[in-house]
Amino acid sequence: MAFQYSVGFKFEFLYAVEKSVILNWRDDPQNNPIRKGWASATEEKQDERDAFEYLADNLRDRGLQVKVLETSLSPNHHKYWTVGMSAGVNMVDWTEWTRLQNVFGGKTDRCIILAVQMVSRVMDFADAKTALALEAAMSYLRETSKSFAWTNKTCNLYIDVGLIGKDLTERRIWKLGTVQNLLTLWVLFQDPLESIHPFHRRTTNRDFTQASSLLSRSIPTTRDNLDWLREVEMTQSFREVLECIGPNAETRKINFAELPWFPDYLGSKPTIEFREHCGTLDVEDVLRWMDLVVASCRFATALEEHGLRFCAQGTLRFEDLVNLLDLPEGSGTQRHFESRIAQYAKVQDRVRDLRPSSESSDSE
């Protein structure tokens, strides 16, 4: 049986716009209906809300249906996108202020800076319109002349993947065997998968019982892969799979925490959330990562029971994962990630080259 996949995206980024731009937008009578229902607020809060509406209005001009919400949501709607405040995103580096100074000609004191969470509507992975919608959103954020959007280490890209039937409204529930296979695949190939991400996204804590750190949300490996594989294979429910993952399962690189609650709890959804990727405004990064995670889901769905035991021993490389997932040879996705692996390896080599000289100078 062929399965269709839905995808939904949650982007985190910072967005700066001059107050004068917001004031001009606010004074336009055409925008009054947008702001009509707002309650009274402080001037600072009003400016912030207007900045969110200004962002949403520009995204609407790119053909997207967008709403501004104060509470964060996961991709769970088939018609509209949402933008709102992201609680975990903030400026962390003085170089960010320098960039803003350059962009706005030293007028950063006249800027409104938003920590944004932009959530896409639920889309069909196989539909060409999915890539077009992503490009429409990303192109505005990259190319706008009156505002500035960027990401840093506090930003994330999350992708929700679900099973669908004839259309997006026909949601299907993941099978337990698929979840077991997907979790096992991600754990066994953790190191190759980490090699395609920046260093600040990589796991530092490999104690399987510990919660993930803020920037390296991960499902750590165990000392004995075969024992852990048997533990996962013996699970009889989604809740038992979460117990294998350990505490704070919803913050791991793959979040299965919604699955035990669907459809009994309002707002729950039968999707798997991939949380490993750093924040990005590059549509190529988003599309290639989407290809990889959906290929992983497709592989886990088709795999025979306990079919990953052969991977439990030996050193695994990213090209082994590519072959396993049956990605087209020389595909854009493979080339994209191989290029990133080479890029990060060069950085690591330069860091190693610098260490001896610094150590010798310290000793002197």
Residue pairs with C-beta under 8 A, 6 or more apart in sequence:
3 163
3 172
3 298
3 301
4 124
4 125
4 126
4 163
4 164
4 165
5 124
5 125
5 126
5 161
5 162
5 163
5 164
5 294
5 297
5 298
6 122
6 123
6 124
6 125
6 160
6 161
6 162
6 163
6 164
6 168
6 171
6 271
7 75
7 122
7 123
7 124
7 125
7 130
7 159
7 160
7 161
7 162
7 290
7 294
8 74
8 75
8 76
8 119
8 120
8 121
8 122
8 123
8 159
8 160
8 162
8 271
9 75
9 119
9 120
9 134
9 157
9 158
9 159
9 160
9 286
10 74
10 75
10 117
10 118
10 119
10 120
10 156
10 157
10 158
10 159
10 160
11 116
11 117
11 118
11 119
11 120
11 137
11 157
11 279
11 281
12 86
12 88
12 89
12 115
12 116
12 117
12 118
12 151
12 154
12 155
12 156
12 157
12 279
13 89
13 116
13 118
13 141
13 149
13 150
13 151
13 155
13 279
13 281
14 89
14 91
14 96
14 113
14 114
14 115
14 116
14 149
14 150
14 151
14 152
14 155
15 51
15 55
15 113
15 114
15 116
15 141
15 147
15 148
15 149
16 100
16 103
16 104
16 108
16 111
16 112
16 113
16 114
16 147
16 148
16 149
17 51
17 54
17 55
17 111
17 112
17 114
17 146
17 147
17 148
18 104
18 107
18 110
18 111
18 112
18 146
18 147
19 47
19 110
19 111
19 112
20 110
21 54
21 146
21 147
22 47
22 50
22 51
22 54
22 112
25 31
25 50
25 54
25 57
26 35
26 50
31 53
31 57
34 53
34 57
35 49
35 50
35 53
38 46
38 49
41 49
47 112
48 112
48 114
49 68
51 112
51 114
52 68
52 83
52 84
52 85
52 114
52 116
53 68
54 147
55 83
55 114
55 116
55 147
56 66
56 67
56 68
56 83
58 140
58 144
59 66
59 81
59 83
59 136
59 137
59 140
60 66
61 140
62 136
62 137
62 139
62 140
63 133
63 136
64 81
64 133
64 136
64 137
65 79
65 80
65 81
65 121
66 80
66 81
66 82
66 83
67 80
67 81
67 82
67 83
68 82
68 83
68 84
69 82
69 83
69 84
70 84
70 85
71 84
72 84
72 85
72 86
72 87
72 117
72 119
73 82
73 84
73 119
74 119
74 158
74 160
74 269
74 271
74 273
75 119
75 120
75 121
75 122
75 160
75 271
76 122
76 267
76 269
77 121
77 122
78 121
78 122
78 168
78 169
79 121
80 121
81 118
81 119
81 120
81 121
81 137
82 118
82 119
83 116
83 117
83 118
83 119
84 116
84 117
84 119
85 114
85 115
85 116
85 117
86 115
86 116
86 117
87 115
88 115
88 154
88 156
88 214
89 115
89 116
89 117
89 154
89 155
89 279
90 115
90 154
91 97
91 113
91 152
92 152
92 153
92 154
93 152
96 150
96 152
97 108
99 148
99 150
100 108
100 111
100 113
100 148
101 108
103 148
104 110
104 111
104 148
116 149
118 137
120 133
120 134
120 137
121 133
122 160
122 162
122 168
123 129
123 130
123 133
123 168
124 130
124 164
124 167
124 168
125 161
125 290
125 294
131 283
131 287
134 283
134 286
134 287
135 283
138 281
138 282
138 283
138 286
139 283
141 149
141 281
142 149
142 281
149 281
150 281
151 278
151 279
151 280
151 281
152 279
153 200
153 215
153 278
154 215
154 279
155 278
155 279
156 275
156 277
156 278
156 279
157 277
157 278
157 279
157 280
157 285
157 286
157 289
158 273
158 274
158 275
158 277
159 273
159 274
159 277
159 289
159 290
159 293
160 269
160 271
160 272
160 273
160 274
161 271
161 272
161 273
161 274
161 293
161 294
161 297
162 171
162 172
162 269
162 270
162 271
162 272
163 171
163 172
163 173
163 174
163 270
164 170
164 171
164 172
165 171
165 172
171 269
171 270
172 270
173 259
173 262
173 270
174 259
174 270
174 272
175 301
176 235
176 236
176 237
176 238
176 241
177 305
178 297
178 300
178 301
179 238
179 241
179 256
179 259
179 272
179 300
180 232
180 233
180 235
180 241
181 299
181 300
181 301
181 303
181 307
181 308
182 254
182 272
182 296
182 297
182 300
183 219
183 232
183 241
183 244
183 245
183 254
183 256
184 229
184 232
184 308
185 296
185 299
185 300
185 308
185 311
185 324
186 193
186 219
186 253
186 254
186 296
187 219
187 220
187 221
187 225
187 228
188 221
188 225
188 308
188 311
188 312
188 316
189 311
189 316
189 318
189 320
189 321
190 203
190 218
190 219
190 220
190 221
191 316
192 316
192 317
192 318
192 320
192 321
193 276
193 318
193 321
194 201
194 202
194 203
195 318
195 341
195 344
195 345
196 318
196 337
196 340
196 341
196 344
197 276
197 277
197 278
197 340
197 344
198 278
198 344
199 344
199 347
199 348
200 215
200 216
200 278
201 215
201 216
201 276
201 277
201 278
202 216
203 212
203 216
203 218
203 220
204 213
204 216
205 212
205 213
205 216
205 218
205 220
206 220
206 221
207 220
208 220
208 221
208 222
208 228
208 246
209 246
209 247
210 220
210 246
210 247
211 246
211 247
211 248
211 251
212 218
212 248
212 251
212 252
212 253
217 251
217 252
217 253
217 275
217 276
218 252
218 253
218 276
219 245
219 252
219 253
219 254
221 228
222 228
225 312
225 313
226 309
226 312
226 313
228 244
229 306
229 308
229 309
229 312
231 244
232 241
232 244
233 306
235 241
235 243
235 244
237 260
238 256
238 259
238 260
239 260
241 256
242 249
242 256
242 257
242 260
245 252
245 256
249 255
249 256
249 257
250 257
251 275
252 275
253 274
253 275
253 276
254 272
254 273
254 274
254 275
254 276
255 272
255 273
255 274
255 275
256 272
258 268
258 269
258 270
258 271
258 273
259 270
259 272
261 268
262 268
262 269
262 270
263 270
272 297
274 289
274 293
277 285
277 289
280 286
284 336
285 336
288 332
288 333
288 336
288 337
291 327
291 333
292 325
292 327
292 333
292 337
295 325
295 326
295 327
295 333
296 325
298 325
299 324
299 325
299 326
311 320
311 324
318 337
318 338
318 341
319 338
322 334
327 333
327 334
328 334
